[in-house]
């Protein structure tokens, strides 16, 4: 099914997804379409109907329908030593 992605930069694009795709799958799809330098999957946050989607949930679990739209945002990364701290509390070692 096709869904639309809106960015905070004001651009829109569409991607092809399946209901069984996880949010992580969708983030990787966006990274593939837009480029890892522009929308790296690890920094993306997807918002659907005002809710930030959890990575391990599927589109079906989130009741995403054909022609729906997501908003994609990037979390900021700050590096302290060898740990990347994200603004949403995640850490990468």
Phi and psi in degrees as GROMACS dihedral restraints (atoms count N, CA, C in turn):
[ dihedral_restraints ]
;  ai    aj    ak    al  type     phi  dphi    fc
    3     4     5     6     1   -95.8    20    10
    4     5     6     7     1   136.8    20    10
    6     7     8     9     1  -130.2    20    10
    7     8     9    10     1   160.4    20    10
    9    10    11    12     1  -109.5    20    10
   10    11    12    13     1   145.2    20    10
   12    13    14    15     1  -120.4    20    10
   13    14    15    16     1   127.2    20    10
   15    16    17    18     1  -108.4    20    10
   16    17    18    19     1   139.7    20    10
   18    19    20    21     1  -107.8    20    10
   19    20    21    22     1   161.9    20    10
   21    22    23    24     1   -72.8    20    10
   22    23    24    25     1   -10.6    20    10
   24    25    26    27     1   -84.3    20    10
   25    26    27    28     1    -3.2    20    10
   27    28    29    30     1    92.2    20    10
   28    29    30    31     1     7.5    20    10
   30    31    32    33     1   -97.5    20    10
   31    32    33    34     1   156.4    20    10
   33    34    35    36     1  -130.2    20    10
   34    35    36    37     1   146.4    20    10
   36    37    38    39     1  -152.8    20    10
   37    38    39    40     1   164.1    20    10
   39    40    41    42     1  -115.7    20    10
   40    41    42    43     1   150.9    20    10
   42    43    44    45     1  -134.0    20    10
   43    44    45    46     1   157.8    20    10
   45    46    47    48     1   -98.6    20    10
   46    47    48    49     1   126.7    20    10
   48    49    50    51     1  -135.6    20    10
   49    50    51    52     1   168.4    20    10
   51    52    53    54     1  -119.7    20    10
   52    53    54    55     1   150.0    20    10
   54    55    56    57     1   -56.6    20    10
   55    56    57    58     1   -30.6    20    10
   57    58    59    60     1   -83.1    20    10
   58    59    60    61     1    -4.0    20    10
   60    61    62    63     1   -64.0    20    10
   61    62    63    64     1   140.3    20    10
   63    64    65    66     1   -83.6    20    10
   64    65    66    67     1   167.2    20    10
   66    67    68    69     1   -60.8    20    10
   67    68    69    70     1   -36.8    20    10
   69    70    71    72     1   -61.1    20    10
   70    71    72    73     1   -41.1    20    10
   72    73    74    75     1   -59.7    20    10
   73    74    75    76     1   -42.2    20    10
   75    76    77    78     1   -65.8    20    10
   76    77    78    79     1   -41.7    20    10
   78    79    80    81     1   -61.4    20    10
   79    80    81    82     1   -41.0    20    10
   81    82    83    84     1   -66.0    20    10
   82    83    84    85     1   -36.6    20    10
   84    85    86    87     1   -62.4    20    10
   85    86    87    88     1   -45.6    20    10
   87    88    89    90     1   -62.8    20    10
   88    89    90    91     1   -42.9    20    10
   90    91    92    93     1   -59.6    20    10
   91    92    93    94     1   -42.1    20    10
   93    94    95    96     1   -64.5    20    10
   94    95    96    97     1   -42.0    20    10
   96    97    98    99     1   -73.6    20    10
   97    98    99   100     1   -44.4    20    10
   99   100   101   102     1   -94.4    20    10
  100   101   102   103     1   -19.5    20    10
  102   103   104   105     1   104.8    20    10
  103   104   105   106     1   137.6    20    10
  105   106   107   108     1   -65.7    20    10
  106   107   108   109     1   -25.3    20    10
  108   109   110   111     1   -77.2    20    10
  109   110   111   112     1   -21.3    20    10
  111   112   113   114     1   -97.4    20    10
  112   113   114   115     1   -48.6    20    10
  114   115   116   117     1  -132.3    20    10
  115   116   117   118     1    74.2    20    10
  117   118   119   120     1   -64.0    20    10
  118   119   120   121     1   131.4    20    10
  120   121   122   123     1   -55.5    20    10
  121   122   123   124     1   -37.9    20    10
  123   124   125   126     1   -64.9    20    10
  124   125   126   127     1   -21.8    20    10
  126   127   128   129     1  -103.7    20    10
  127   128   129   130     1    -3.6    20    10
  129   130   131   132     1   -77.1    20    10
  130   131   132   133     1   144.3    20    10
  132   133   134   135     1  -125.2    20    10
  133   134   135   136     1   127.8    20    10
  135   136   137   138     1  -104.4    20    10
  136   137   138   139     1   131.4    20    10
  138   139   140   141     1  -114.3    20    10
  139   140   141   142     1   130.1    20    10
  141   142   143   144     1  -133.1    20    10
  142   143   144   145     1   123.3    20    10
  144   145   146   147     1    50.8    20    10
  145   146   147   148     1    44.4    20    10
  147   148   149   150     1    79.2    20    10
  148   149   150   151     1     6.7    20    10
  150   151   152   153     1  -121.3    20    10
  151   152   153   154     1   132.2    20    10
  153   154   155   156     1   -74.5    20    10
  154   155   156   157     1   124.7    20    10
  156   157   158   159     1   -81.9    20    10
  157   158   159   160     1   141.9    20    10
  159   160   161   162     1   -83.7    20    10
  160   161   162   163     1   139.1    20    10
  162   163   164   165     1   -55.9    20    10
  163   164   165   166     1   -36.5    20    10
  165   166   167   168     1   -88.8    20    10
  166   167   168   169     1     5.9    20    10
  168   169   170   171     1   -95.1    20    10
  169   170   171   172     1   156.9    20    10
  171   172   173   174     1   -95.4    20    10
  172   173   174   175     1   164.9    20    10
  174   175   176   177     1   -64.3    20    10
  175   176   177   178     1   -36.7    20    10
  177   178   179   180     1   -62.4    20    10
  178   179   180   181     1   -43.2    20    10
  180   181   182   183     1   -61.7    20    10
  181   182   183   184     1   -31.8    20    10
  183   184   185   186     1   -90.0    20    10
  184   185   186   187     1     5.4    20    10
  186   187   188   189     1    57.9    20    10
  187   188   189   190     1    40.1    20    10
  189   190   191   192     1   -79.4    20    10
  190   191   192   193     1   126.7    20    10
  192   193   194   195     1  -107.8    20    10
  193   194   195   196     1   163.4    20    10
  195   196   197   198     1   -51.2    20    10
  196   197   198   199     1   138.3    20    10
  198   199   200   201     1    68.3    20    10
  199   200   201   202     1    13.2    20    10
  201   202   203   204     1   -71.7    20    10
  202   203   204   205     1   170.4    20    10
  204   205   206   207     1  -130.9    20    10
  205   206   207   208     1   147.4    20    10
  207   208   209   210     1  -109.9    20    10
  208   209   210   211     1   157.5    20    10
  210   211   212   213     1  -110.8    20    10
  211   212   213   214     1   130.5    20    10
  213   214   215   216     1  -107.1    20    10
  214   215   216   217     1   132.0    20    10
  216   217   218   219     1  -128.2    20    10
  217   218   219   220     1   156.8    20    10
  219   220   221   222     1  -108.0    20    10
  220   221   222   223     1   135.1    20    10
  222   223   224   225     1   -84.2    20    10
  223   224   225   226     1   147.0    20    10
  225   226   227   228     1   -81.4    20    10
  226   227   228   229     1   144.2    20    10
  228   229   230   231     1  -113.3    20    10
  229   230   231   232     1   132.1    20    10
  231   232   233   234     1  -125.4    20    10
  232   233   234   235     1   139.0    20    10
  234   235   236   237     1  -106.6    20    10
  235   236   237   238     1   125.9    20    10
  237   238   239   240     1  -125.5    20    10
  238   239   240   241     1   105.0    20    10
  240   241   242   243     1    68.1    20    10
  241   242   243   244     1  -126.3    20    10
  243   244   245   246     1  -105.7    20    10
  244   245   246   247     1    15.6    20    10
  246   247   248   249     1  -115.6    20    10
  247   248   249   250     1   129.4    20    10
  249   250   251   252     1   -94.3    20    10
  250   251   252   253     1   122.3    20    10
  252   253   254   255     1  -103.9    20    10
  253   254   255   256     1   123.8    20    10
  255   256   257   258     1   -94.8    20    10
  256   257   258   259     1   154.5    20    10
  258   259   260   261     1   -65.5    20    10
  259   260   261   262     1   -19.5    20    10
  261   262   263   264     1   -92.9    20    10
  262   263   264   265     1     9.9    20    10
  264   265   266   267     1    98.8    20    10
  265   266   267   268     1   -11.6    20    10
  267   268   269   270     1   -71.9    20    10
  268   269   270   271     1   155.1    20    10
  270   271   272   273     1  -133.7    20    10
  271   272   273   274     1   143.5    20    10
  273   274   275   276     1  -120.0    20    10
  274   275   276   277     1   126.1    20    10
